[in-house]
Amino acid sequence: MEQFLNHWEKKMRRVLTIATALVLIFSAESFNVIQQQPELKWEGWNSGYKRGISENKIILVDAYTDWCGWCKKMDRETYSDPEIIKKINKHFVAIKFNPELNQTYYIDTTAYTGRELHAMLSKEYRTGYPTTYFILPQNNKLFINPGYEDPQRFSETLDKMVAEAGLK
C-alpha cells in the first residue's frame, strides 16, 4: 500500500508540475497579446500643440465634454480600434480637449480659456460634441469634422487628412 501511495504521489507531482507550466505559458502568451495592442497616445493641448508644430505632424484635437454620450461612444468604438490607433500614432499628435474645464491654453505666448480656444477652432460655428479638429502645420490649414464617426468612416477621414498634408 505504501508503494502505491509513493507512486501516486510522484504522478500527482508530475501532473501539478505540467499544469503549472501550462498555466505559466498561457499567462505569458496572454500578456504578450495584451502588450502588442497599440495604445493611443493622448496629450493635452499645451504639450501636444507645441509638439505637432515642432515635428510638423497633423494635430488632431478631439473636442469633447464629460456629459457627451457620442463622445464616449467615439472613445469606446473608434479611438480604441487598433487600425485607427496605428494611423493616428504614425501621422498625428492626438490631443484631448474639453473646453468646459477651467484651464489655460496657450498658442505661442497668448493664453486662452477653453471656451475661447474652442471658439477659435470652430470659427465661431456651433459644432456640438464630439468635434474633431485637424490642424495641418504643413500648409497652415484647419479642418473641422463635427460629430461621431465609426472606425471605417474615421479611417477614411484620417487618410484624407494625411493626403491633404502631403504625408505618406
Rosetta constraint file for C-alpha pairs under 8 A:
AtomPair CA 1 CA 5 HARMONIC 6.38 0.50
AtomPair CA 2 CA 6 HARMONIC 6.26 0.50
AtomPair CA 3 CA 7 HARMONIC 6.21 0.50
AtomPair CA 4 CA 8 HARMONIC 6.08 0.50
AtomPair CA 5 CA 9 HARMONIC 5.97 0.50
AtomPair CA 6 CA 10 HARMONIC 6.26 0.50
AtomPair CA 7 CA 11 HARMONIC 6.36 0.50
AtomPair CA 8 CA 12 HARMONIC 6.18 0.50
AtomPair CA 9 CA 13 HARMONIC 6.21 0.50
AtomPair CA 10 CA 14 HARMONIC 6.26 0.50
AtomPair CA 11 CA 15 HARMONIC 6.20 0.50
AtomPair CA 12 CA 16 HARMONIC 6.06 0.50
AtomPair CA 13 CA 17 HARMONIC 6.02 0.50
AtomPair CA 14 CA 18 HARMONIC 6.20 0.50
AtomPair CA 15 CA 19 HARMONIC 6.04 0.50
AtomPair CA 16 CA 20 HARMONIC 5.98 0.50
AtomPair CA 17 CA 21 HARMONIC 6.16 0.50
AtomPair CA 18 CA 22 HARMONIC 6.19 0.50
AtomPair CA 19 CA 23 HARMONIC 6.20 0.50
AtomPair CA 20 CA 24 HARMONIC 6.21 0.50
AtomPair CA 21 CA 25 HARMONIC 6.14 0.50
AtomPair CA 22 CA 26 HARMONIC 6.10 0.50
AtomPair CA 23 CA 27 HARMONIC 5.96 0.50
AtomPair CA 24 CA 28 HARMONIC 6.09 0.50
AtomPair CA 25 CA 29 HARMONIC 6.25 0.50
AtomPair CA 26 CA 30 HARMONIC 6.12 0.50
AtomPair CA 27 CA 31 HARMONIC 6.14 0.50
AtomPair CA 28 CA 32 HARMONIC 6.19 0.50
AtomPair CA 29 CA 33 HARMONIC 6.27 0.50
AtomPair CA 30 CA 34 HARMONIC 6.24 0.50
AtomPair CA 31 CA 35 HARMONIC 6.04 0.50
AtomPair CA 32 CA 36 HARMONIC 6.12 0.50
AtomPair CA 33 CA 37 HARMONIC 6.74 0.50
AtomPair CA 37 CA 82 HARMONIC 7.02 0.50
AtomPair CA 38 CA 82 HARMONIC 6.11 0.50
AtomPair CA 38 CA 85 HARMONIC 6.48 0.50
AtomPair CA 38 CA 86 HARMONIC 6.78 0.50
AtomPair CA 39 CA 82 HARMONIC 7.96 0.50
AtomPair CA 39 CA 85 HARMONIC 6.55 0.50
AtomPair CA 40 CA 79 HARMONIC 7.53 0.50
AtomPair CA 40 CA 80 HARMONIC 7.68 0.50
AtomPair CA 40 CA 85 HARMONIC 5.35 0.50
AtomPair CA 40 CA 86 HARMONIC 7.91 0.50
AtomPair CA 40 CA 88 HARMONIC 7.50 0.50
AtomPair CA 40 CA 89 HARMONIC 6.60 0.50
AtomPair CA 40 CA 94 HARMONIC 7.94 0.50
AtomPair CA 41 CA 89 HARMONIC 6.95 0.50
AtomPair CA 41 CA 94 HARMONIC 6.66 0.50
AtomPair CA 42 CA 93 HARMONIC 7.69 0.50
AtomPair CA 42 CA 94 HARMONIC 5.12 0.50
AtomPair CA 42 CA 95 HARMONIC 5.41 0.50
AtomPair CA 42 CA 96 HARMONIC 6.27 0.50
AtomPair CA 43 CA 47 HARMONIC 6.67 0.50
AtomPair CA 43 CA 48 HARMONIC 5.36 0.50
AtomPair CA 43 CA 93 HARMONIC 7.67 0.50
AtomPair CA 43 CA 94 HARMONIC 6.15 0.50
AtomPair CA 43 CA 95 HARMONIC 4.79 0.50
AtomPair CA 43 CA 96 HARMONIC 6.33 0.50
AtomPair CA 44 CA 48 HARMONIC 5.74 0.50
AtomPair CA 44 CA 95 HARMONIC 5.45 0.50
AtomPair CA 44 CA 96 HARMONIC 5.93 0.50
AtomPair CA 44 CA 97 HARMONIC 6.88 0.50
AtomPair CA 45 CA 49 HARMONIC 5.52 0.50
AtomPair CA 45 CA 95 HARMONIC 5.88 0.50
AtomPair CA 45 CA 96 HARMONIC 7.18 0.50
AtomPair CA 45 CA 97 HARMONIC 6.65 0.50
AtomPair CA 45 CA 105 HARMONIC 6.64 0.50
AtomPair CA 45 CA 106 HARMONIC 7.83 0.50
AtomPair CA 46 CA 50 HARMONIC 6.54 0.50
AtomPair CA 46 CA 105 HARMONIC 6.02 0.50
AtomPair CA 46 CA 106 HARMONIC 5.95 0.50
AtomPair CA 46 CA 107 HARMONIC 7.79 0.50
AtomPair CA 47 CA 51 HARMONIC 6.19 0.50
AtomPair CA 48 CA 52 HARMONIC 5.99 0.50
AtomPair CA 48 CA 59 HARMONIC 7.63 0.50
AtomPair CA 48 CA 93 HARMONIC 6.20 0.50
AtomPair CA 48 CA 94 HARMONIC 7.05 0.50
AtomPair CA 48 CA 95 HARMONIC 6.05 0.50
AtomPair CA 49 CA 53 HARMONIC 6.29 0.50
AtomPair CA 49 CA 59 HARMONIC 6.78 0.50
AtomPair CA 49 CA 93 HARMONIC 7.81 0.50
AtomPair CA 49 CA 95 HARMONIC 7.85 0.50
AtomPair CA 49 CA 107 HARMONIC 7.82 0.50
AtomPair CA 50 CA 54 HARMONIC 6.12 0.50
AtomPair CA 51 CA 55 HARMONIC 5.84 0.50
AtomPair CA 51 CA 93 HARMONIC 7.42 0.50
AtomPair CA 52 CA 56 HARMONIC 5.60 0.50
AtomPair CA 52 CA 57 HARMONIC 4.86 0.50
AtomPair CA 52 CA 58 HARMONIC 6.34 0.50
AtomPair CA 52 CA 59 HARMONIC 5.61 0.50
AtomPair CA 52 CA 92 HARMONIC 7.50 0.50
AtomPair CA 52 CA 93 HARMONIC 5.68 0.50
AtomPair CA 52 CA 137 HARMONIC 7.70 0.50
AtomPair CA 53 CA 57 HARMONIC 6.66 0.50
AtomPair CA 53 CA 137 HARMONIC 6.07 0.50
AtomPair CA 56 CA 137 HARMONIC 5.97 0.50
AtomPair CA 56 CA 138 HARMONIC 6.29 0.50
AtomPair CA 57 CA 91 HARMONIC 5.92 0.50
AtomPair CA 57 CA 92 HARMONIC 5.36 0.50
AtomPair CA 57 CA 93 HARMONIC 6.39 0.50
AtomPair CA 57 CA 136 HARMONIC 7.24 0.50
AtomPair CA 57 CA 137 HARMONIC 7.00 0.50
AtomPair CA 57 CA 138 HARMONIC 7.69 0.50
AtomPair CA 58 CA 91 HARMONIC 6.33 0.50
AtomPair CA 58 CA 92 HARMONIC 4.63 0.50
AtomPair CA 58 CA 93 HARMONIC 6.24 0.50
AtomPair CA 58 CA 134 HARMONIC 6.61 0.50
AtomPair CA 58 CA 135 HARMONIC 5.82 0.50
AtomPair CA 58 CA 136 HARMONIC 4.92 0.50
AtomPair CA 58 CA 137 HARMONIC 6.62 0.50
AtomPair CA 58 CA 138 HARMONIC 7.85 0.50
AtomPair CA 58 CA 161 HARMONIC 7.88 0.50
AtomPair CA 58 CA 162 HARMONIC 7.76 0.50
AtomPair CA 58 CA 165 HARMONIC 7.43 0.50
AtomPair CA 59 CA 92 HARMONIC 5.58 0.50
AtomPair CA 59 CA 93 HARMONIC 4.92 0.50
AtomPair CA 59 CA 94 HARMONIC 6.29 0.50
AtomPair CA 59 CA 95 HARMONIC 7.35 0.50
AtomPair CA 59 CA 133 HARMONIC 7.82 0.50
AtomPair CA 59 CA 134 HARMONIC 5.57 0.50
AtomPair CA 59 CA 135 HARMONIC 4.91 0.50
AtomPair CA 59 CA 136 HARMONIC 6.48 0.50
AtomPair CA 59 CA 137 HARMONIC 7.92 0.50
AtomPair CA 60 CA 92 HARMONIC 6.21 0.50
AtomPair CA 60 CA 93 HARMONIC 5.95 0.50
AtomPair CA 60 CA 94 HARMONIC 4.90 0.50
AtomPair CA 60 CA 95 HARMONIC 6.00 0.50
AtomPair CA 60 CA 132 HARMONIC 6.71 0.50
AtomPair CA 60 CA 133 HARMONIC 5.76 0.50
AtomPair CA 60 CA 134 HARMONIC 4.78 0.50
AtomPair CA 60 CA 135 HARMONIC 6.61 0.50
AtomPair CA 61 CA 94 HARMONIC 6.16 0.50
AtomPair CA 61 CA 95 HARMONIC 4.74 0.50
AtomPair CA 61 CA 96 HARMONIC 6.04 0.50
AtomPair CA 61 CA 97 HARMONIC 6.51 0.50
AtomPair CA 61 CA 132 HARMONIC 5.50 0.50
AtomPair CA 61 CA 133 HARMONIC 4.93 0.50
AtomPair CA 61 CA 134 HARMONIC 6.38 0.50
AtomPair CA 62 CA 94 HARMONIC 7.54 0.50
AtomPair CA 62 CA 95 HARMONIC 6.07 0.50
AtomPair CA 62 CA 96 HARMONIC 5.03 0.50
AtomPair CA 62 CA 97 HARMONIC 5.82 0.50
AtomPair CA 62 CA 130 HARMONIC 6.93 0.50
AtomPair CA 62 CA 131 HARMONIC 6.18 0.50
AtomPair CA 62 CA 132 HARMONIC 4.72 0.50
AtomPair CA 62 CA 133 HARMONIC 6.63 0.50
AtomPair CA 63 CA 96 HARMONIC 6.44 0.50
AtomPair CA 63 CA 97 HARMONIC 4.81 0.50
AtomPair CA 63 CA 98 HARMONIC 5.70 0.50
AtomPair CA 63 CA 99 HARMONIC 7.14 0.50
AtomPair CA 63 CA 129 HARMONIC 6.67 0.50
AtomPair CA 63 CA 130 HARMONIC 5.67 0.50
AtomPair CA 63 CA 131 HARMONIC 5.25 0.50
AtomPair CA 63 CA 132 HARMONIC 6.05 0.50
AtomPair CA 63 CA 133 HARMONIC 7.60 0.50
AtomPair CA 64 CA 68 HARMONIC 6.92 0.50
AtomPair CA 64 CA 71 HARMONIC 5.90 0.50
AtomPair CA 64 CA 96 HARMONIC 7.50 0.50
AtomPair CA 64 CA 97 HARMONIC 6.30 0.50
AtomPair CA 64 CA 98 HARMONIC 5.17 0.50
AtomPair CA 64 CA 99 HARMONIC 7.52 0.50
AtomPair CA 64 CA 129 HARMONIC 5.56 0.50
AtomPair CA 64 CA 130 HARMONIC 5.02 0.50
AtomPair CA 64 CA 131 HARMONIC 6.99 0.50
AtomPair CA 65 CA 71 HARMONIC 7.23 0.50
AtomPair CA 65 CA 98 HARMONIC 5.40 0.50
AtomPair CA 65 CA 99 HARMONIC 7.38 0.50
AtomPair CA 65 CA 100 HARMONIC 6.90 0.50
AtomPair CA 65 CA 129 HARMONIC 7.08 0.50
AtomPair CA 65 CA 130 HARMONIC 7.73 0.50
AtomPair CA 66 CA 98 HARMONIC 7.83 0.50
AtomPair CA 68 CA 72 HARMONIC 6.60 0.50
AtomPair CA 68 CA 129 HARMONIC 6.66 0.50
AtomPair CA 68 CA 130 HARMONIC 7.47 0.50
AtomPair CA 69 CA 73 HARMONIC 6.26 0.50
AtomPair CA 70 CA 74 HARMONIC 6.11 0.50
AtomPair CA 70 CA 129 HARMONIC 7.29 0.50
AtomPair CA 70 CA 130 HARMONIC 6.61 0.50
AtomPair CA 70 CA 147 HARMONIC 7.79 0.50
AtomPair CA 70 CA 148 HARMONIC 6.11 0.50
AtomPair CA 71 CA 75 HARMONIC 6.27 0.50
AtomPair CA 71 CA 129 HARMONIC 6.57 0.50
AtomPair CA 71 CA 130 HARMONIC 5.12 0.50
AtomPair CA 71 CA 148 HARMONIC 7.13 0.50
AtomPair CA 72 CA 76 HARMONIC 6.05 0.50
AtomPair CA 73 CA 77 HARMONIC 5.86 0.50
AtomPair CA 73 CA 78 HARMONIC 7.66 0.50
AtomPair CA 73 CA 148 HARMONIC 7.90 0.50
AtomPair CA 74 CA 78 HARMONIC 4.96 0.50
AtomPair CA 74 CA 79 HARMONIC 6.23 0.50
AtomPair CA 74 CA 148 HARMONIC 6.11 0.50
AtomPair CA 74 CA 149 HARMONIC 6.93 0.50
AtomPair CA 74 CA 150 HARMONIC 7.15 0.50
AtomPair CA 75 CA 79 HARMONIC 4.87 0.50
AtomPair CA 75 CA 80 HARMONIC 6.36 0.50
AtomPair CA 76 CA 80 HARMONIC 5.86 0.50
AtomPair CA 77 CA 81 HARMONIC 6.50 0.50
AtomPair CA 77 CA 150 HARMONIC 6.93 0.50
AtomPair CA 77 CA 151 HARMONIC 6.96 0.50
AtomPair CA 78 CA 84 HARMONIC 7.06 0.50
AtomPair CA 78 CA 149 HARMONIC 7.23 0.50
AtomPair CA 78 CA 150 HARMONIC 5.60 0.50
AtomPair CA 78 CA 151 HARMONIC 4.61 0.50
AtomPair CA 78 CA 154 HARMONIC 7.41 0.50
AtomPair CA 79 CA 84 HARMONIC 6.42 0.50
AtomPair CA 79 CA 85 HARMONIC 6.56 0.50
AtomPair CA 79 CA 151 HARMONIC 7.69 0.50
AtomPair CA 80 CA 84 HARMONIC 7.41 0.50
AtomPair CA 80 CA 85 HARMONIC 6.84 0.50
AtomPair CA 81 CA 85 HARMONIC 6.22 0.50
AtomPair CA 81 CA 151 HARMONIC 6.71 0.50
AtomPair CA 82 CA 86 HARMONIC 6.23 0.50
AtomPair CA 83 CA 87 HARMONIC 6.32 0.50
AtomPair CA 83 CA 155 HARMONIC 7.93 0.50
AtomPair CA 84 CA 88 HARMONIC 6.13 0.50
AtomPair CA 84 CA 151 HARMONIC 6.88 0.50
AtomPair CA 84 CA 154 HARMONIC 7.76 0.50
AtomPair CA 84 CA 155 HARMONIC 6.16 0.50
AtomPair CA 85 CA 89 HARMONIC 5.99 0.50
AtomPair CA 86 CA 90 HARMONIC 6.15 0.50
AtomPair CA 87 CA 91 HARMONIC 6.37 0.50
AtomPair CA 87 CA 92 HARMONIC 7.69 0.50
AtomPair CA 87 CA 158 HARMONIC 7.44 0.50
AtomPair CA 88 CA 92 HARMONIC 4.96 0.50
AtomPair CA 88 CA 93 HARMONIC 7.18 0.50
AtomPair CA 88 CA 94 HARMONIC 7.02 0.50
AtomPair CA 88 CA 158 HARMONIC 7.73 0.50
AtomPair CA 89 CA 93 HARMONIC 7.05 0.50
AtomPair CA 89 CA 94 HARMONIC 7.78 0.50
AtomPair CA 91 CA 162 HARMONIC 7.13 0.50
AtomPair CA 91 CA 167 HARMONIC 7.73 0.50
AtomPair CA 98 CA 114 HARMONIC 7.15 0.50
AtomPair CA 99 CA 113 HARMONIC 7.73 0.50
AtomPair CA 99 CA 114 HARMONIC 4.03 0.50
AtomPair CA 99 CA 115 HARMONIC 5.31 0.50
AtomPair CA 99 CA 117 HARMONIC 7.52 0.50
AtomPair CA 99 CA 118 HARMONIC 6.16 0.50
AtomPair CA 100 CA 114 HARMONIC 6.18 0.50
AtomPair CA 100 CA 115 HARMONIC 6.83 0.50
AtomPair CA 101 CA 114 HARMONIC 6.53 0.50
AtomPair CA 102 CA 113 HARMONIC 7.23 0.50
AtomPair CA 102 CA 114 HARMONIC 6.97 0.50
AtomPair CA 103 CA 113 HARMONIC 6.25 0.50
AtomPair CA 103 CA 114 HARMONIC 6.48 0.50
AtomPair CA 104 CA 111 HARMONIC 6.18 0.50
AtomPair CA 104 CA 112 HARMONIC 5.65 0.50
AtomPair CA 104 CA 113 HARMONIC 5.17 0.50
AtomPair CA 104 CA 114 HARMONIC 6.86 0.50
AtomPair CA 105 CA 111 HARMONIC 5.58 0.50
AtomPair CA 105 CA 112 HARMONIC 5.07 0.50
AtomPair CA 105 CA 113 HARMONIC 6.16 0.50
AtomPair CA 105 CA 114 HARMONIC 6.85 0.50
AtomPair CA 105 CA 117 HARMONIC 7.32 0.50
AtomPair CA 106 CA 110 HARMONIC 5.51 0.50
AtomPair CA 106 CA 111 HARMONIC 4.65 0.50
AtomPair CA 106 CA 112 HARMONIC 6.15 0.50
AtomPair CA 107 CA 111 HARMONIC 6.77 0.50
AtomPair CA 112 CA 116 HARMONIC 5.67 0.50
AtomPair CA 112 CA 117 HARMONIC 5.81 0.50
AtomPair CA 113 CA 117 HARMONIC 6.18 0.50
AtomPair CA 114 CA 118 HARMONIC 6.03 0.50
AtomPair CA 115 CA 119 HARMONIC 6.07 0.50
AtomPair CA 116 CA 120 HARMONIC 6.28 0.50
AtomPair CA 117 CA 121 HARMONIC 6.17 0.50
AtomPair CA 118 CA 122 HARMONIC 6.00 0.50
AtomPair CA 119 CA 123 HARMONIC 5.80 0.50
AtomPair CA 119 CA 124 HARMONIC 4.85 0.50
AtomPair CA 119 CA 125 HARMONIC 7.49 0.50
AtomPair CA 120 CA 124 HARMONIC 6.47 0.50
AtomPair CA 121 CA 133 HARMONIC 7.19 0.50
AtomPair CA 121 CA 142 HARMONIC 7.92 0.50
AtomPair CA 121 CA 144 HARMONIC 7.94 0.50
AtomPair CA 122 CA 126 HARMONIC 7.18 0.50
AtomPair CA 122 CA 127 HARMONIC 6.91 0.50
AtomPair CA 122 CA 144 HARMONIC 6.89 0.50
AtomPair CA 127 CA 131 HARMONIC 6.60 0.50
AtomPair CA 127 CA 146 HARMONIC 5.73 0.50
AtomPair CA 127 CA 147 HARMONIC 7.83 0.50
AtomPair CA 128 CA 146 HARMONIC 6.89 0.50
AtomPair CA 128 CA 147 HARMONIC 7.14 0.50
AtomPair CA 129 CA 146 HARMONIC 7.05 0.50
AtomPair CA 129 CA 147 HARMONIC 6.16 0.50
AtomPair CA 130 CA 146 HARMONIC 6.38 0.50
AtomPair CA 130 CA 147 HARMONIC 5.19 0.50
AtomPair CA 130 CA 148 HARMONIC 6.23 0.50
AtomPair CA 131 CA 144 HARMONIC 7.10 0.50
AtomPair CA 131 CA 145 HARMONIC 5.68 0.50
AtomPair CA 131 CA 146 HARMONIC 4.15 0.50
AtomPair CA 131 CA 147 HARMONIC 5.46 0.50
AtomPair CA 131 CA 148 HARMONIC 7.65 0.50
AtomPair CA 132 CA 144 HARMONIC 6.21 0.50
AtomPair CA 132 CA 145 HARMONIC 5.02 0.50
AtomPair CA 132 CA 146 HARMONIC 6.14 0.50
AtomPair CA 132 CA 147 HARMONIC 7.77 0.50
AtomPair CA 133 CA 142 HARMONIC 6.98 0.50
AtomPair CA 133 CA 143 HARMONIC 5.72 0.50
AtomPair CA 133 CA 144 HARMONIC 4.79 0.50
AtomPair CA 133 CA 145 HARMONIC 6.05 0.50
AtomPair CA 134 CA 142 HARMONIC 5.62 0.50
AtomPair CA 134 CA 143 HARMONIC 5.02 0.50
AtomPair CA 134 CA 144 HARMONIC 6.56 0.50
AtomPair CA 134 CA 145 HARMONIC 7.91 0.50
AtomPair CA 134 CA 161 HARMONIC 7.54 0.50
AtomPair CA 135 CA 140 HARMONIC 7.30 0.50
AtomPair CA 135 CA 141 HARMONIC 5.94 0.50
AtomPair CA 135 CA 142 HARMONIC 4.63 0.50
AtomPair CA 135 CA 143 HARMONIC 6.58 0.50
AtomPair CA 136 CA 140 HARMONIC 5.52 0.50
AtomPair CA 136 CA 141 HARMONIC 5.13 0.50
AtomPair CA 136 CA 142 HARMONIC 6.26 0.50
AtomPair CA 136 CA 165 HARMONIC 6.24 0.50
AtomPair CA 137 CA 141 HARMONIC 6.85 0.50
AtomPair CA 138 CA 165 HARMONIC 5.91 0.50
AtomPair CA 138 CA 166 HARMONIC 7.92 0.50
AtomPair CA 139 CA 165 HARMONIC 6.83 0.50
AtomPair CA 149 CA 153 HARMONIC 5.85 0.50
AtomPair CA 149 CA 154 HARMONIC 5.43 0.50
AtomPair CA 150 CA 154 HARMONIC 5.97 0.50
AtomPair CA 151 CA 155 HARMONIC 5.88 0.50
AtomPair CA 152 CA 156 HARMONIC 6.55 0.50
AtomPair CA 153 CA 157 HARMONIC 6.37 0.50
AtomPair CA 154 CA 158 HARMONIC 6.14 0.50
AtomPair CA 155 CA 159 HARMONIC 6.23 0.50
AtomPair CA 156 CA 160 HARMONIC 6.27 0.50
AtomPair CA 157 CA 161 HARMONIC 6.35 0.50
AtomPair CA 158 CA 162 HARMONIC 6.24 0.50
AtomPair CA 159 CA 163 HARMONIC 6.20 0.50
AtomPair CA 160 CA 164 HARMONIC 5.99 0.50
AtomPair CA 161 CA 165 HARMONIC 6.11 0.50
AtomPair CA 162 CA 166 HARMONIC 6.26 0.50
AtomPair CA 162 CA 167 HARMONIC 5.36 0.50
AtomPair CA 162 CA 168 HARMONIC 6.99 0.50
AtomPair CA 163 CA 167 HARMONIC 6.00 0.50
AtomPair CA 163 CA 168 HARMONIC 7.38 0.50
